[in-house]
Amino acid sequence: MYQKVERLVYALENNSVLSSIKKGFILLIPILISGSLALLIRSFPLPQMQAFLTTFAGGFLDKLLLYIFDATIGFMSGYLVLSISYYYSSLFANQNLTLQIMAMVTSFACFVGSFGGVDGSLTVASFGSIGVFTAMVSAILATRLFFALSDHMSQSYRSYTAGSDMSYRLSIAAIMPLLICVMAFILANLLLTSMFGIDNFNDLISGALLGLFGHIQGELAAGTLFVFLLNFLWVLGVHGGNALDQVAQALLVPANTNPTAIISKSFLDNFVMMGGSGTTICLVVALLIASRYRDNRRLAKSAAPLVLFNVNEVVVFGLPIVLNPILLIPFIAVPLLSLMISYGATVLGLIPIVNTTVTWTTPIFFSGYVATGTLMGSLVQLVTLVVGTAVYLPFVRLSEKLQRGHESFMLAELTEHFKKDVTEGRDTDYLSRHDNLGVIAKTLVSRLRRDISDGIIPMYYQPQVNADGQVTGGEALLRWKYGGQAVYPPLLIALAQKDGCFDQLTWCIFDVVCRDMEFMRSHLPPGALISVNISGEQLGSTPFVRHVVAMAEQYGVKDLLSLEVTEESSVEHISTIGENIEWLRENQIFMAIDDFSMGQTSLNYLKNNSFRFVKLDGSLVRQVVRNPRCCDIISSVISLGENLGFTVIAEFVENEEIRDILLGLGCRSYQGYLYSPALPREEFAAYCDRMAAHKEI
């Protein structure tokens, strides 16, 4: 069963339409948070505050908050059609930004046309949450139609615009596709109006639902159907409250007008829709309890103060709930359970019938007390909160489990592409791509930047051991994870370099390593060093080198630090490199060449500089068992080390057979899984202690 759900979710995640809609909603999170805050402050359930807002400076603050809301959530459908079209058009535009903008403009024009224009049913409210469904449909259909028409008509216009500016040519070529798209949407609107006598799609839904409720008998049955449809429509992106407005007017009597009616608007607001549609407060609590994703936890923390006052746009559109195949189930089920619990409590006489109108932004527990006049009202809300959270919890875990699986798959695909592109010498600038590889690359960089800012770049340490079994040092290795899975370090470095955050990453690494060396000092044998990898360009930068030394001195670990420069690094600044290596040596910081072979770069390094360590290229070490030539090369490097005064360290020593061959060749320092994988600092320190104790025995 789980595998079927997993396949379904992966299929939906990889669906270009649903993926574009989801990304479009996510792009609106800053707008939603800003508008929600303005709405919350303006509707805060405190009479003194309301009086202050409406009287201060002639109501200036109240107007300011209203304008902020109108400019953000009040126009969210307009923003949404643009954001969805932006992502969806990237699949067809071949990285042509001009074409993407044309498609976005076309989608927006079609969205306006779908309401019949300013003389039709288009109002300011159409651009708010009421028009979300229309915005989604307009963005997808208009974008696809625009590119289909553009591909078909591009040849016709090319001859008339040859030799002109490319942007001008694309603009001219877009005239007919745009015009046809807008006309199609306007005609659809006119057809809808003439056939059903309505103004827009929401009215069509409202009319159908009103007819449906005409056949429902019984307050509980009608209330159950109302709650189900209200939340189900939100999941589809349709404004449930607006679509059911006529039903609500007929079904939900105002509080205190019918003393025997249990289900009223105030009853639903205070005991069923706590935190907004979907009883969202339960979802936020479930995320805070069970979520292992920092993004989801941050969203929950940001949304919690708003949801407490029943403002839930950040969660519904930010997570998002819309078209979410997993969370849609509890989003619909929890309000139904809340209805049953609260209705049952009323029937049993545990709480009185709600006859009091409560301000909609009144927080949970307070609203229950005010609505019923008893603490039992708050207790019923507490029971509903606990039950609703318990229902949401497994779905939150399942959703994140599936998300982790999807992210692991995408990361593996990106890593495979990266290795292949590097091998074949192709460009690895994934950040400029708009496909799935580009999306995962941008996500990695975004989270990497955040972790750099927080100073939580994880470093592991792989022990280096000599032939006598003594720990002689360790190599600091980057072990940054995404979705619980370690990211291939060369890929991460390449992305950081393309993004421009490589320097920040480097300093964060040095800061973490210096702090770790402080911790490990008492566990390291005398003379042991911790090496950190740097590039040839960094080694050639005098400010960089001096800053490294300053950091080591600041932490008091200069005597423990060693620097490794890869053999593949550039040696353009060979004279500067020599000066910096000498300066480092004078400051008692030793250098090592990583991935050493008999290549030109390695020999240039050795010809001009003094290195304390040389680490053999892993491809040589791995093949010593089967390739005698590798043994000859290693033997030559060891002889070279004896003459030039450097110690040879063999990496990738995976088994005793390799170690014994290397020992026979004269190599007495090793690093590899035969001894230990890379370890967190605490485990590395414990490893050093165990090896020291074993040697004493």
Buried (B, 14 or more C-beta within 10 A) or exposed (E): EEEEEBEEBBEBBEEBBBBBBBBBBBBBBEBBBBBBBBBBBBBBBEEEEBEEBBEEEEEEBBBBBBEBBBEBBBBBBBBBBBBBBBBBBBBBBEEBEBBBBBBBBBBBBBBBBBBBEEEBBBEEBBBBBBBBBBBBBBBBBBBBBBBEBBEEBBEEBEEEBEEEEEEEBBBBBBEBBBEBBBEBBBEBBEEBBEEEEBBBBBBBBBBEBBEEBEEBEEBBEBBBBBBBBBBBBBBBBBBBBBBBBBBBEEBBBEBEEEEEBBBBBBBBBBBBBBBBBBBBBBBBBBBBEBBBBEBBBEBBEBBBBBBBBBBBBBBBBBBBBBBBBBBBBBBBBBBBBBBBBBBEBBEEEBBBBBBBBBBBBBBBBBBBBBBBEBEBBBBBBEBBBEBBBBBBBBBBBBBBBBBBBBBBBBBEEBBEBBBEBEEEEEEBBBBEBBEBBBBBBBBBBEBBBEBBEEEEBBBBBBBBBBEEEBBBBBBBBBBBEBBEEBBBEBBBBBBBBBBEBBEBBBBBBBBBBBBBBBEBBEBBEEEBBBBBBBBBBBBBBEEBBBBBBEBBEEBEBBEBBBBBBBBBBBBEBBEBBBBBBEBBBEBEBBBBBBBBBEEEBBBBBBEEBBBBBBBBBBEBBBBBEEEEEBBEBBBEBBEBBEEEEBBBBBBBBEEEEBBEBBBEBBBBBBBBEBBBEBBBBEBBBEBBBEBBEEEEE
